[in-house]
Amino acid sequence: MGNLNHILNRKMERLLLLQKNLLACPFQGKATTNPHATAAAARPPVKVVITGAAGAIGYVLCFMIGQGKMFGPDQRVDLVLLELPVAEGALKGTLMELEDCALPLLSSLKGTTDPNEGFADVDFAILVGAKPRGPGMERKDLLTENAKIFINQGKLINSLAKPTVKVLVVGNPANTNALIVSAFATRINPRNVTSLTRLDQNRAISQIAGKLRCPVDDVKNLIIWGNHSLTQFPDPFQGYVFNYPSPGLVTSVRSAVNDDAWLKENFIPRVQKRGAEIIQARKLSSAASAANAVCDHIFSWVNGTRPGEVVSMGVFSDGSYGIPKGLNFSFPCTCKDGNFEIVQGYKFDEFGKKMIEKTTAELIEERDVVLPLTKN
């Protein structure tokens, strides 16, 4: 019996010692900061709302933001997910998954079906949710139906968001939806309301890189002009390729491909129709690639573009390149200190001029459809 008590006592001593070691902390009782904290802890968080947050694009986008892809690894985010009441269940599931990721850059996380709560004091509004085009629906009907959504969101942004809010419209037709938002968010500088065409630019870069069998990061300054639609002009004639055909050399895309027929008859239509191609293959529309492009757009806008690099952004025309003022049109832009500038000086041949005219005409037509709605 004595031996048994001795063994039990020894085991208890070991357990107590183990517990003491587990609870020990070298910083206990000392005034110190978290030794594992990153530079992000020193910067105030930015507040971001995503509409349609539990949908296909929004779902992926939330995690990309939490991983630092939108703002960088040193920027914390107060993330607000806004959904329709009918999607409340999916919204709750998305929130649970984000919580389970324990993402350090998410300083706070909120889900809501109340737009007033969703847009309050936001620094960035990512407008993803929109009505998709249904079977037999005319484009005019699609424009009208989405106008109702974006009129309301424009009003909410105007009354609730910070006056410095930056808005990115993703829901299609993105350019004209951005025009509607700006018409009702009169307190917000129109330069702070943009639409997404970076996805088209990323698609264009990928197609050229695949054709030339070179890294995507070596392909620069492919420009998307105009509307995010089948009339867009993915312009390969301004782009260039680093380290092609050999290291250290820089070659224009046109010279590198050396096949204008391929550029006009294969490359341009494929970029224009890439979304439909993905739907045909997946039976679902683009999601991850769209979310990735949203992050690219905001990252460039906030953190700046690299020297010599241009990015495609849907912004309001100031008359550049003869585009009517006030159209939300995709231009080549450079970014610095949270602002953008439209890059001037690009030239077009007759083919390019016709492409620009076509996409401009479509945007004017769309504007004229929704313009009466903005005056009611």
N, C-alpha and C positions, 0 to 999 in steps of 0.2 A: 504493500500500500504506500509505503514511504517513497519507493522508486517511482510509482505512478504520479504522486504529488510533485515530485521533483521534475519529472518530464513535463507535466502540465504547467508548472511554474516557468520553466525554461521557454516553452512555447509562448506563454503569455508575455514574457519579457521581449521575445523576438517580435511579436505582433505590435507591442507598444513602441519598440524602436523603429519598426517599419512605418508605423503611423506618424511618428515624429519626423522621420525623414521625408515622408510624402507631404507633410504640412509645412515643412521648412521652406522659407523663401528668403533669398539673399537680400531682398529689398524691404522685408517686413519691418515696420516701425521707422522707416527712413523716408525723408522727403525726396521724392524722385519722380521722374516721368516714366511712362511706359517705354522700356528699352526696345520694344518691337514696333513702336509707332513709326509710320512713314511720314514723308513730308506732307502728305495729304492732311494730316491731323492739324497742321498749322494754318491751313487755308479754310475760309468759311465755305460751307457747302452751297451748291447752286440747286435751285428747285426746278424740277423738270416734270411736266405732265405729258403723258402719252394717251391719246384717245384711241379707242379700239384696242386697248392694251392686252386683252385676252385673245385677240384674233391671231392669225398665223404670223403676220409681220411683227405685231406688238409683242407677242409672246417671246420671240427670239430676241427682239430689240432690248427687252428688259434685262436679260442676262448679259448682253454685250455691254450695256451701260454699266452694270455692276462690276464688270471685269475691266473697266477703264478704257474701252475702245472708243467711246464718244468724246471724252474730254482729256484722257490721258491718265497715267497711274497716280497722279498727285492731286486729283480733284474729287472730293467727296460729293455725293448727290443725295438730295432729298427727293425721292422718286414717288410720284403720284400716278397711279394707274386708274384711268377713267374708262368706264364701260357703260353700256346700256343695261337697264334692269334685267332684260331677258338673258344677258350673259353673266349674271352675277355669280352663278355657280363656277363657271370657268375662271372668272376673276379671282374667286377665293382660292381655287386650286393653284393658279399662277402665283399668288401671294405666298402660299404655303411652300411652293418649290423655291421661290426666291429666299424665303426665310431659311430653308434647309441648306442653302448654299453658303450661308454665313459670309456674305461678301463684304469685306471691310470698307469698300468705297461707298456702300449704301448707308449713309448716316441715319436715314429714316425711310420708312416704306409705308405707303398708304394706298388702299384701294377704295374706290367710291363709285357710286352710280349717280351722284349729285354733281352736275356740272359746276354749280356755284362753288362747291368745295374743291373741285378738281382744278379750276383755273385761278384760284385765289393766290395772289402774290408770286406767280411763277416767273422764273427767269427765262425758261425755254418751254415752248409749246410745240410738241411734235404731233401733228394732226394726221393720224393714220386712218382712223375710221371714216368710211364713206360707203355709199350705196353702190354695190356692184351692178354692172350692166346685166340685165336679165334677158332671157330668150325673147326675141322679137322687139326688144326695146330700141327705139330710135335714139341716136346720140342727143338730139334735142331734149328728149324726155329725161335722159340720164343727167344732162346739164341742169335741168329744172329741178329734178329731185335732189340732187346734191347741193344745189344752191340753197335750198331750205336748211340743210345741215350746217353749211358754212356761213350763212347769214347769222344763224344763232351763235355759232362759235366766235365769229367776229365780234358780235355784241358782248359776249362774255369776256373775251380777251380785253376789249376796250374798257370795260368797267371793273375788271377784277385783277388782271395781270399787272405786273410791274410795268411802268411806262417804257422801260428799256428792254422789254421782253423780245427775244428772238424767236421767230415763228418759222417752222418748216412744214409745208403742206406736202403730204405724201399721197393722200387719197385722191384718186383720179376722178375727173380730169384735173390734174394737179395745178397746172398753170392758171387755169380759169378759176379754180377754187381759191387759189391764192389771191386773185384779183377781187373776188367776193369778200374774203376775209378782210383785206385791206380797206375796202369800201366801207365796212362797218366798224373797223377798229381805227377810227379816225384819230384817236389819241396816240397811236403808235406810228412812228416813222415808217413810211412804206419801204424804206431800205431794210427794215427789220422783218419783212415778210417775204419769204422765198419759197420756191417749189423745188422738188427733187428731180434732177436729171443726171445726178452722179451715177446712178445705176446704169444708165445708157452709156456713159463714158467708161465705166468699168467693163461693161460688155464689149465695147469697142476695143479697149486695150487688150482684153483677153483674146479677141479674135485675131488681132494683128500679131500678138506674141505667139499664138499658135501657128499662124501662117509662117512666121519667120523662125520659129523654134528658138525663141530667145526668152529671157526672164521678163515677166510682166513689168517689173520695176525699171526696165531699160526702155520701155515705150512711154513717151511723154507727149503731152499737149494734143492729144486727140480731142476734138471739140464737138460738143453737141449744141447745135443751133436750133432755137425755136421751141416747138411744142413737144411735150412728152406724149407722143402719139405716133401713128404710122407715118406722119408727114415730117417728123424730125429729120434733121440733116446731121448724121454722124460724119463729121468732116475729117478724112484722113490726110488731106492735102496740106495741113498746117503742122502735122506731127513729125516727130523725129525719133530715132532709135540710137541709144548709146551702145558702144561696143559692138557695132555692126558695120561691115561683115567680120571685123576682127577687133580685139581689145584696143581701146583708146580712140577708136574712130566714132564719129557721129554722122548718121546718114538720115536723110529725110525718109519718112514712111513711103512716100511715092516712089523714090528711087530704090529703096530696099525691096519693096514688093515687085516693082518693075512690071506691073500688069494693071493698067487702068481699067481694063474690062472687068477684071476680078473685083477691083475696089468698087466700081459702080454697080455691077450686076450681082455680086455675091456678098461682099462685105456690108455695104450700106443696107440692102434689104434684110440681111440676117440680123443686124443690130436692131433695125426698126421692128422686126417681128419676133425678136427673141422671147418676149413674154409669152406670146402665143405658142411658140415652140416648146417652152417649158410646160405650159398647161397641157399640151398634147401628150407630152411624155409622162408627166406626173399626175395628170388629172386634177392638179391644183396649181394655183398661181404662185409666182415667185414669192418667197418668204425670207429665207436666210440672206439671199443676195440683196434683197431690198433693205433689210435691216442693216446689213453691212454698209450699204451705200448711204443710208441715213447717218450712220456714225462717221463715215468719211466726210460727208458734207459739213456736219457740225464741227468736227475736229479741225478741218481746214479753216472754216469761218472763224473759229475761236483762237486757234493756235497759230494760224498763218500758213501760207504756202511756202514751199522751198524756192530759193532763188531760181528764176528762169522757168518755173513750173506754173501752168495755168490749170484751173479746174472749171468744170461746167456747173453753173448754178442758174436756176430759174429766178430772175430778178426783174424789177420793173424797169422798162426801157427809159433811158434819158434822151432818146433820139439817136443813139449810136447805131452806125451801120444802116441808117435810114429806117429803122424800125419805129413805128409810131409810139410816141411817148405814152406811158401808162400801161402798155401791154406787158404781161408777165412772160418773159421770153428767156430762153436759155442762151446765155452768153459765156464767152471765156472770161474768167475772173482771176485776179490775184487777191489774196487776203493778208491782212496785217492788223494786229491790235484789235481784233474783233470787228473789223470793217472789211469791205470788199471794194474793188475797183474793176470796171469793165476794161479789158485789154483792148487797146485800139490798134489799128494799122493792118489788120489782116485783109488780104485781097482775094477776090473770087474770079474764077473764069465763068464762062456762060453757063456751064453746068451748075456750078455753085450758086450763081445768082438765081437760077430757076428754082433750085431747092429752097433757098431762103424765101423767095416769093411765095412758094406753095405753103410752107409752114406758117408764114406770116398771115396769109389769107385765111387759113383755118382758125388761127387765134383771134383774128378780127371777127370772123363769123361767130365763134363761141362767145366772144365779148358782147356782140350785138344781141345774142339770145338772152344772156343773163342781165344785161344792162338795165332793162325795164324793172327787173326785180330789185335792183339796188336802189331804185328811186321811190319805191313804194313805202 
